[in-house]
Amino acid sequence: MQDSFGRVIDYLRISITDRCNFRCSYCMPPEGVPLLEHSEILSYEELLRVIRILGQYGVNKIRITGGEPLIRKGIVDFIRAIREIDTVADLSITTNGSLLADRAYQLKKAGLDRVNISIDTLNSKEFFRITGGGQLSDVLQGIKSAMNAGLTPVKLNVVVTEVFSMEDLSYFIKQTYEFPIAVRFIEYMPVGRCGVKAGSSIKAIKNSMVWYVGKNVQYKGKWTRLLLSTAACNGGIWLYYAYDRAFLSYLQPHSFDSRWEN
């Protein structure tokens, strides 16, 4: 299956709920939003039928999203049912990670391949504020459980808001060479009623990452020098190490223009 530009369509994102246990400042107002009735949401059986039909046309990559998908009852059995569909080659989920610690192994056993986890700062107070009460420790435990369960590489989505700091940047870079983690920095797009302001520009983040080039880091018990290659990385930055590599990338859909290319 192709679109009008000749691009192959093989990827499907499925939102299984509009409910979430966070109230992120840039996503939802404090009072919440009108929620759909249960009867208005597709059942798991209906969603499985959609996946089977689209699979006949080459759609073989499935990502489950929400709201927060782990809130919906029966999610593990739903993942298992998707994995039993022959056409599905890759199955992943996007989550805030707060409920992942107790379910990571169940999800992996059911057939989930990977997880994307949203985490914008390592400052617990700021995290609590921008998520409307979320506990950073729950998310960090979810990340650890995902790695231990083999849901790798774990991808961390970092929205760059005013709470993002250079300490956060240093932490995320360190994670990529210590663990099977990829980090994606996402430009904040302030639309509607937002309780948080934009942070550093993607250009500033990019320049800060370049600062690490040539620095000595301890990796797998050995000291090695960080090298950089921007060739064929499609907007991301590859950080090469002595024996392995890690990946950091950035998305700038809001303000991208020629100024960011330098």
MOSULNOR-V777051 format. One record per residue. N is the residue number from 1. RES is the residue in three letters. PSI is psi in degrees with one decimal (NA if undefined). OMEGA is omega as a letter, one per 40 degrees, with the letter a starting at -180 (* if undefined). Layout:
# MOSULNOR-V777051
n->(N	N)
res->(RES	RES)
psi->(PSI	PSI)
omega->(OMEGA	OMEGA)
This chain:
# MOSULNOR-V777051
n->(1	2	3	4	5	6	7	8	9	10	11	12	13	14	15	16	17	18	19	20	21	22	23	24	25	26	27	28	29	30	31	32	33	34	35	36	37	38	39	40	41	42	43	44	45	46	47	48	49	50	51	52	53	54	55	56	57	58	59	60	61	62	63	64	65	66	67	68	69	70	71	72	73	74	75	76	77	78	79	80	81	82	83	84	85	86	87	88	89	90	91	92	93	94	95	96	97	98	99	100	101	102	103	104	105	106	107	108	109	110	111	112	113	114	115	116	117	118	119	120	121	122	123	124	125	126	127	128	129	130	131	132	133	134	135	136	137	138	139	140	141	142	143	144	145	146	147	148	149	150	151	152	153	154	155	156	157	158	159	160	161	162	163	164	165	166	167	168	169	170	171	172	173	174	175	176	177	178	179	180	181	182	183	184	185	186	187	188	189	190	191	192	193	194	195	196	197	198	199	200	201	202	203	204	205	206	207	208	209	210	211	212	213	214	215	216	217	218	219	220	221	222	223	224	225	226	227	228	229	230	231	232	233	234	235	236	237	238	239	240	241	242	243	244	245	246	247	248	249	250	251	252	253	254	255	256	257	258	259	260	261	262)
res->(MET	GLN	ASP	SER	PHE	GLY	ARG	VAL	ILE	ASP	TYR	LEU	ARG	ILE	SER	ILE	THR	ASP	ARG	CYS	ASN	PHE	ARG	CYS	SER	TYR	CYS	MET	PRO	PRO	GLU	GLY	VAL	PRO	LEU	LEU	GLU	HIS	SER	GLU	ILE	LEU	SER	TYR	GLU	GLU	LEU	LEU	ARG	VAL	ILE	ARG	ILE	LEU	GLY	GLN	TYR	GLY	VAL	ASN	LYS	ILE	ARG	ILE	THR	GLY	GLY	GLU	PRO	LEU	ILE	ARG	LYS	GLY	ILE	VAL	ASP	PHE	ILE	ARG	ALA	ILE	ARG	GLU	ILE	ASP	THR	VAL	ALA	ASP	LEU	SER	ILE	THR	THR	ASN	GLY	SER	LEU	LEU	ALA	ASP	ARG	ALA	TYR	GLN	LEU	LYS	LYS	ALA	GLY	LEU	ASP	ARG	VAL	ASN	ILE	SER	ILE	ASP	THR	LEU	ASN	SER	LYS	GLU	PHE	PHE	ARG	ILE	THR	GLY	GLY	GLY	GLN	LEU	SER	ASP	VAL	LEU	GLN	GLY	ILE	LYS	SER	ALA	MET	ASN	ALA	GLY	LEU	THR	PRO	VAL	LYS	LEU	ASN	VAL	VAL	VAL	THR	GLU	VAL	PHE	SER	MET	GLU	ASP	LEU	SER	TYR	PHE	ILE	LYS	GLN	THR	TYR	GLU	PHE	PRO	ILE	ALA	VAL	ARG	PHE	ILE	GLU	TYR	MET	PRO	VAL	GLY	ARG	CYS	GLY	VAL	LYS	ALA	GLY	SER	SER	ILE	LYS	ALA	ILE	LYS	ASN	SER	MET	VAL	TRP	TYR	VAL	GLY	LYS	ASN	VAL	GLN	TYR	LYS	GLY	LYS	TRP	THR	ARG	LEU	LEU	LEU	SER	THR	ALA	ALA	CYS	ASN	GLY	GLY	ILE	TRP	LEU	TYR	TYR	ALA	TYR	ASP	ARG	ALA	PHE	LEU	SER	TYR	LEU	GLN	PRO	HIS	SER	PHE	ASP	SER	ARG	TRP	GLU	ASN)
psi->(134.4	155.7	-174.3	-13.5	5.2	9.3	137.4	132.4	107.5	13.9	132.0	127.6	130.2	117.7	117.2	-5.2	153.6	6.2	149.6	145.9	-0.3	161.4	62.8	134.9	-33.9	2.2	-38.1	137.9	156.3	-33.9	-2.6	-170.6	157.7	128.5	149.0	149.2	153.9	-36.7	-16.2	-8.2	137.4	138.7	164.0	-39.0	-41.1	-40.1	-39.9	-37.0	-40.9	-44.5	-41.6	-42.8	-47.4	-27.8	-29.4	-16.2	15.8	2.8	109.4	3.1	123.0	130.8	130.2	129.0	-174.4	-137.8	-152.8	107.1	-27.4	-7.9	-34.1	131.2	142.6	12.7	-37.9	-44.3	-33.5	-43.0	-42.5	-40.7	-37.3	-44.0	-25.6	-8.7	122.6	-31.1	-13.7	117.1	-27.4	129.8	119.7	172.3	144.5	127.8	159.5	-4.9	-9.5	-24.0	9.3	-28.5	-41.8	-6.9	-5.9	-48.0	-38.8	-43.0	-41.3	-44.2	-32.0	-17.4	5.2	138.9	-47.6	165.7	145.4	130.8	131.8	126.4	118.0	-16.7	157.4	7.2	110.3	-35.9	-44.4	-37.1	-44.4	-40.6	-50.8	-19.8	0.1	34.0	4.6	147.5	117.6	-38.1	-34.8	-40.9	-43.3	-38.0	-35.1	-41.0	-45.4	-44.1	-37.6	-42.5	-44.3	-31.5	-12.7	18.7	63.2	157.7	139.9	127.7	127.6	124.5	119.9	108.8	124.9	95.7	-173.7	-18.9	-11.8	132.6	169.5	-27.8	-38.7	-45.1	-45.7	-41.7	-47.8	-39.4	-42.4	-38.8	-34.8	-24.7	-4.6	-25.6	164.9	69.3	137.9	144.3	133.8	121.0	127.5	127.2	133.1	130.5	97.0	101.5	148.1	-151.1	110.3	134.1	10.2	146.8	165.1	151.8	-145.0	149.5	159.8	-33.2	-41.8	-40.1	-43.4	-45.9	-36.8	-36.6	-37.8	-28.3	-29.3	-13.0	134.0	-6.6	147.6	131.0	154.0	122.4	122.1	41.0	1.7	150.2	130.6	161.8	136.1	128.3	157.0	137.7	128.9	8.8	130.3	39.7	7.1	50.5	-3.5	179.7	121.0	128.3	112.7	142.2	-179.4	-40.4	-21.9	-173.8	155.7	165.0	127.2	140.0	175.7	146.8	133.0	60.7	-20.6	-46.7	19.9	129.2	-172.8	-20.4	-24.6	-5.1	-14.0	NA)
omega->(a	i	a	i	i	i	a	i	a	a	a	i	a	i	a	i	i	a	i	i	i	i	a	a	a	a	a	i	a	a	a	i	i	a	i	i	a	a	a	a	i	i	i	i	i	i	i	i	i	a	a	a	a	i	i	a	i	i	a	i	a	i	i	a	i	e	i	a	a	i	a	i	i	a	a	i	i	i	i	a	i	a	i	i	a	a	a	a	a	a	a	a	i	a	i	i	a	a	a	a	a	a	a	a	i	a	i	i	i	i	i	a	a	i	i	a	i	i	a	a	i	i	a	i	i	i	i	a	a	i	i	i	i	i	a	a	i	a	i	i	i	i	i	a	i	i	a	a	a	i	a	e	i	i	i	i	a	i	a	i	a	a	a	a	i	i	i	a	i	i	a	i	i	a	a	i	i	a	i	a	i	a	i	i	a	i	i	i	a	i	i	i	a	i	i	a	i	i	a	i	i	i	i	i	i	i	i	i	i	i	a	a	a	i	i	i	i	a	a	i	a	i	a	a	a	i	a	i	i	a	i	a	i	i	i	i	i	i	a	i	a	a	a	i	i	a	i	a	a	i	a	a	a	a	a	i	a	a	a	a	a	*)
